[in-house]
Amino acid sequence: MKNKIIGIYSLVLGIAIIGMWLVILSGTTLPEGRTELSFHLASEFLMATFCIISGILVLRRKHPGRLVNMAALGMVIYSVLNAAGYYGERGETAAMIMFIVMVLLSLVVFMLHFPAEKENR
């Protein structure tokens, strides 16, 4: 069950990240300079790719899947924390709250990788 949650969350998240950027790039003038935007997009698409690939690997129970997924979720946590600050600074509270929720969800899914400790008495 944990693998299913981790895999599906990662797949949906990776696809959503790509979709979000395609929408943003199709209609918005971005404030970043060309070089900054290029590196930002490279990191976002790399993160999305890690999410998708690791989601598939986790669902198929392939050995490197969990480790790759932990790296992907680490990238997500960093990225959405950064985004929350960016949108918070711009006064876009709804976007900031959405990204904070994504951080919390990603932390919960990240923690699913660790086995629950049994109480020793």
KELUM-955979 format. One record per residue (C-alpha): x, y, z; residue in one letter. Coordinates in steps of 0.2 Angstrom, whole numbers, plus 2048, in hexadecimal, padded with zeros to 3 digits. Layout:
residues N
XYZa/...
//
This chain:
residues 121
800800800m/80E80C804k/8168097F3n/80680D7EBk/80481D7F4i/8168227F1i/81681D7DFg/8058267DAi/80A8367E4y/81A8377DBs/8138347CAl/8058407CCv/81184D7D3l/81D84B7C5g/81084C7B7i/80885B7C0a/8198647C1i/81B8627AEi/8098687ABg/80B8777B6m/81A87D7ADw/81387A79Cl/8048857A1v/8108927A9i/81B89379Al/80D89378Ds/8068A4793g/8108AD7A0t/81F8B979Ft/82A8B37ADl/8348BF7B7p/8448B57B7e/8528B87AAg/8568AC79Dr/8648A37A5t/85B8A27B6e/84B89B7AEl/85588E7A4s/85D8877B4f/84D8887BDh/84387F7B0l/8518727AFa/85086F7C2s/83D86E7C1e/83C8627B3f/84A8577BAl/8408567CAm/8308527C1a/83A8447B7t/84183D7C7f/82F83D7CFc/8288347C0i/8368277BEi/8378237D0s/8248227D1g/8248157C4i/83280B7CCl/82A80C7DDv/81A8057D6l/8237F77CDr/82D7F47DDr/83E7F67D4k/84D7F77DFh/8538097DCp/8418107DCg/8418157EFr/85281D7EFl/84E8277DFv/83D82C7E6n/8458327F6m/85083D7EBa/8418437E1a/8378477F1l/8468517F8g/84785B7E8m/83485E7E9v/8358637FBi/8438707F8y/83A8767E8s/8298797F0v/830881800l/83988D7F4n/8298907EAa/81F8937FAa/82B8A17FFg/82B8A87EDy/8188A97ECy/8178AF7FEg/8228BD7FBe/8178C27ECr/8088C27F7g/8008B37EFe/7F98AA7FEt/7EF89D7F6a/7FF8977ECa/80A8987FBm/7FD88D805i/7FC8807F7m/80F87E7F7f/81087D809i/80386F808v/80E8667FBm/81D867806v/81385F814l/80C851808l/81D84E801s/82484C813l/817840817v/81A836808v/82D83780Bf/82B83081Cm/821821815l/83281B80Fh/837817821f/83080882Ap/82680B83Aa/830807849e/8287FA854k/8267FE866e/8327F4871n/82D7F1883r/
//
